[in-house]
Amino acid sequence: MGKTGNISGSGLFIEIPIRLHRATSLMIKVALPREVTQVPLELLCQGRVVRWNQHGQVQGLCAVIDQYELRPVPRTGAGGKRPPESN
């Protein structure tokens, strides 16, 4: 789990406490703010680490996005649980 910083069409910064090596493959899921998207959407990305940054207390990785998909956020079912995802 991490906190996204900057997101562009080709990459993103993730504030994360663990250091991953350059070229490590990543699967990333980002819940996009409804204020921006107007509907609940999540961004699913495949990417790879290109560098590690640390500025004071903020540390994290920069990743390039190789593939992405925007998906509607599944509605929660009874008891507040999401229905199982299918592949």
C-alpha positions in Angstrom: 0.0 0.0 0.0 1.2 3.4 -0.8 0.1 7.0 -1.5 0.2 8.3 -5.1 1.8 11.6 -5.7 2.1 12.8 -9.3 0.3 10.8 -12.0 0.8 11.5 -15.7 -0.1 9.6 -18.9 3.2 7.7 -18.8 4.1 7.4 -15.2 3.5 8.0 -11.5 5.2 8.6 -8.1 4.2 6.3 -5.2 5.1 7.3 -1.6 6.0 3.9 -0.2 8.2 2.8 2.8 9.9 -0.1 1.0 12.6 0.4 -1.6 12.2 -1.6 -4.8 15.0 -2.1 -7.3 15.1 -0.5 -10.7 13.2 -2.5 -13.4 11.0 -4.3 -10.8 7.6 -5.1 -12.4 4.6 -3.6 -10.7 0.8 -4.1 -10.8 -0.8 -0.9 -9.4 -4.4 -0.1 -8.6 -5.3 3.5 -7.9 -8.7 4.7 -6.7 -9.3 7.9 -8.6 -10.9 10.8 -6.8 -14.6 11.1 -7.6 -14.3 14.9 -7.6 -12.2 14.5 -10.8 -13.8 11.5 -12.5 -17.5 12.2 -11.5 -18.0 8.5 -11.3 -16.2 5.9 -9.1 -13.2 4.7 -11.2 -10.0 2.8 -10.5 -6.8 2.9 -12.6 -5.2 -0.5 -13.1 -1.6 -0.3 -14.3 1.3 -2.6 -15.3 4.6 -0.8 -15.0 8.1 -0.9 -13.7 10.3 1.0 -11.3 12.6 3.6 -13.0 14.0 5.2 -9.8 13.8 5.7 -6.1 13.5 9.2 -4.6 13.8 10.4 -1.0 13.3 14.1 0.0 13.3 14.5 3.8 10.6 12.3 5.2 9.0 11.6 1.8 10.4 8.5 0.1 9.0 6.5 -2.8 9.4 5.2 -6.3 8.9 6.5 -9.7 7.4 4.1 -12.2 6.7 4.1 -15.9 3.3 2.9 -17.0 3.5 0.3 -19.7 -0.2 -0.6 -19.9 -3.3 0.7 -18.1 -7.0 0.2 -17.9 -9.8 2.3 -16.3 -12.5 0.3 -14.6 -15.6 1.3 -12.7 -15.3 0.6 -9.0 -17.5 -2.4 -8.1 -20.4 -1.6 -5.9 -20.3 -3.0 -2.4 -22.7 -5.9 -1.6 -24.4 -6.7 1.6 -22.4 -6.0 4.7 -20.1 -3.6 2.9 -18.1 -6.2 1.2 -17.2 -6.1 -2.5 -18.4 -8.9 -4.7 -15.5 -11.3 -5.8 -13.6 -10.2 -8.9 -13.7 -12.4 -11.9 -10.8 -12.9 -14.3 
